[in-house]
Each structure stands twice: as structure tokens, then as C-alpha cells.
Amino acid sequence: MKNFLTPSLPKTPKNPKTTPKTRKIAGAAVALGVGAFSVGALGAGLKAYKESREPYLRQVDPELRTWSLYLPNHVISPALMLFIMGLVSKIDAIRETDRDVDIRTIEGESPDEGHPFSARHIVPQRLSGAGADASAFMRPAMIWTHGGGHLIGTPGFYDPQNAKIADELNISVFAPSYRKANQAPFPADLDDCYALVRWVQENAEELGVDPQRIAVCGDSAGGGLAAGIVQRAIDDGHPIAFQGLVYPMLDHQSGNVSSAGFDAHERSWGQFIWTARLNAAAWNLYLGNDHLDSELAPYASPLYREDLVDCPPTWIGIGDLDLFYPEALTFAQRLDKAGVPVEFISYDGAYHGFDHLAPQSEKTAKLHADLIAALREALETD
């Protein structure tokens, strides 16, 4: 009886001949085998990579975990990242807001040396409506310097956040454009932003701004710029009332933990988004490849200012997984030691730029609320 469970196989010829057809079949089999092996190896590699990231990801607040945290930006060449960021910098990103504010672009020159500036100007409609006399209000103002590692970013990207601040505090907000490091190194960006600050100070009455209640704030590289602007304004005799720094980029030696007074990485500092390697490459582009061996230019790395006594009341907010956490804490401690009122808020399980990657999270809402509360108190808004 024939067994259908074990069908008979054709006999193999003793001396098979190789034909073009058999060679094609053999080649296809080899290709499939190699492909299967490659896919298997890739899958195993991805699994191993994911497992290697898990210890760091466990430290991240669950509501802040996104797919982008798995990107291997800590191993990608900084040169490639800088190239990509250079392409991104050409995009003039502007986001819409649902707040009742008027937004326009203004241009002018510094009253000191005539340096030009361009900026977004955001005003609540109740202050800019028909028949409103700006000079009759004399409200506080905030100047916001945007982040982006000195490489990317636009003031218009922050329109929703700045419109919220303007609306809730009933103040004017100015957000300058500035040249990036790949266009012109330091102090080009500082000069661009400082020109706006001086223009607002000198034209305060016409703008309806109280010159004694002007705050300078910013995030990341913009936070470092804000601190540098404040320090320059002190030295020039044009003091600022308040500085608000969101995960600020203050130390050109970031990544070298000992430079900020820390002995070891206690947390996953710099494992996500903005890494030590990328940070070092950005500083090299900003200050020059030899900046660690050269004399530090004033205001370039605000952490290293010796005398902080005349600094205004300061608010600093940063995630405890941020690469900049050690330097931000050190700056806060130095300000406190100098007798400057300072509030330092640490957001547990938060990495650099968490508010942009998880904009709907409770921690992002708290970050914005904390900054607004600090501005409200410092500027004595109604």
C-alpha cells in the first residue's frame, strides 16, 4: 500500500548536470538564505539595542516616553546631525495660536551702535485694540530667545507659548530672530538679540512697556543667550528685571561632568535628544574648535561669570535627565550664594526638550504654569 504521509521522492541522478536553470535556482536559494540571515541578524540587533536602552527609558516619566527616545542619536555621527540640523534651520516654522493676540514682525536698530534686529511682537488684543493708547498702559514685557543648540529654531515656532504668556499676563512679548552658528559664530546671535532688548528699553513708553519690568527668558541655547544678555545688560548699565531659564545651555564644557562639580552621572543625563557628543560639536561650531584651550569670550558661557551679585531674580526649570541638569543646578547654587533670589525646579523623569516631544503631558503643562507664575510674581502683573 502506498503511504500518502511519506510520499516517494524522485531518485537523484548519479552525475547531475548543471544547467542555467539550476544555477538560477541555486543562486536564488543562496540569496534567500543570506536575506533570511540578514533579517534575523537585524532583528536580533534591534532587540539587543532596545534592551540596552531600557535601563535609561525606565527613568523616564511614562507620559513622556515617545518613539523618538529609541532613536540612536547618541551613536550617530555629530557631523551628520549637524548637517541635518543645518537643513532644518532653513525652514521658517511658524505655528498658529488660538489666543486673542495680535502678532506682527517688527524691525529696527539698536539705539547704541545701530545693530539691526527682526522680531515677533505679540500683544493681547485688549491692549492693541482700536482706540487703545499703548502709552497709557505701561505694562511689563518679556523677551523670549528661542532654543535650538545655536543651530536651528525660529521665533514663530514659539508663537503658541508666547501668545499664552502675553494673554494670561496681559503683557507684550518680543521674540527676536538671530543668526545661527553655521551662519556666523558667537557673538552674532547675542548681538542680534541684545539689539532688540536695547530698542525695547529705549522705546518703552511708545510701546506701552514699563522699562523697569522687562524680563528676558529662553529655552536651551536660548536660555543660555538669555543669561548672556542679562549679564551684558548689567555691564552696560541697562539692567533686566527678571530672567527665566528653561533647561538652559550655560556651560561650554558640558558633558565633562567634573566641570560642573559632579563626580559621576547619577542619572541618565544626555541619553536622549541632546547628547554630550552633539553638544560638544555644537559648541565647537559656535565658539570654534579650539574654544576649550582659548580665552573664554564674555557672555559666551554664562556659567563662568565670576560676579553674579547684580543678577536679577531668576527662575530655572529643567528635567532631571537633561544633559544640562548639572550646570543649571550649579548656576542656581552660585546665584543663591551671591544673594540673588532664585527658584530652581526639577522635573522628575524629564529629558531635554520634553515639552516639545510631549506637549500634552502634565509635566509640560506644569513647566509652562511654573514659568508664568514666576513671571507674574517677578513682574507684578495684575
Stockholm file with secondary structure:
# STOCKHOLM 1.0

chainA/1-382         MKNFLTPSLPKTPKNPKTTPKTRKIAGAAVALGVGAFSVGALGAGLKAYKESREPYLRQVDPELRTWSLYLPNHVISPALMLFIMGLVSKIDAIRETDRDVDIRTIEGESPDEGHPFSARHIVPQRLSGAGADASAFMRPAMIWTHGGGHLIGTPGFYDPQNAKIADELNISVFAPSYRKANQAPFPADLDDCYALVRWVQENAEELGVDPQRIAVCGDSAGGGLAAGIVQRAIDDGHPIAFQGLVYPMLDHQSGNVSSAGFDAHERSWGQFIWTARLNAAAWNLYLGNDHLDSELAPYASPLYREDLVDCPPTWIGIGDLDLFYPEALTFAQRLDKAGVPVEFISYDGAYHGFDHLAPQSEKTAKLHADLIAALREALETD
#=GR chainA/1-382 SS CCCTTSCCCCCCCSSCCCCHHHHHHHHHHHHHHHHHHHHHHHHHHHHHHHHHHHHHHTTSCGGGCCGGGGSCTTTSCHHHHHHHHHHHTTCCCCCCCCSSEEEEEEEEECTTTCCEEEEEEEEEHHHHSTTCCGGGTCEEEEEEECCSTTTSCCGGGGHHHHHHHHHHHTCEEEEECCCCTTTSCTTHHHHHHHHHHHHHHHTHHHHTEEEEEEEEEEETHHHHHHHHHHHHHHHHTCCCSEEEEESCCCCTTTTCGGGGTCSSCCSCTTCSSSCHHHHHHHHHHHHCTTGGGSCCCTTTSGGGCSCCTTCCCEEEEEETTSTTHHHHHHHHHHHHHTTCCEEEEEETTCCTTHHHHSTTSHHHHHHHHHHHHHHHHHHTCC
#=GC SS_cons         CCCTTSCCCCCCCSSCCCCHHHHHHHHHHHHHHHHHHHHHHHHHHHHHHHHHHHHHHTTSCGGGCCGGGGSCTTTSCHHHHHHHHHHHTTCCCCCCCCSSEEEEEEEEECTTTCCEEEEEEEEEHHHHSTTCCGGGTCEEEEEEECCSTTTSCCGGGGHHHHHHHHHHHTCEEEEECCCCTTTSCTTHHHHHHHHHHHHHHHTHHHHTEEEEEEEEEEETHHHHHHHHHHHHHHHHTCCCSEEEEESCCCCTTTTCGGGGTCSSCCSCTTCSSSCHHHHHHHHHHHHCTTGGGSCCCTTTSGGGCSCCTTCCCEEEEEETTSTTHHHHHHHHHHHHHTTCCEEEEEETTCCTTHHHHSTTSHHHHHHHHHHHHHHHHHHTCC
//
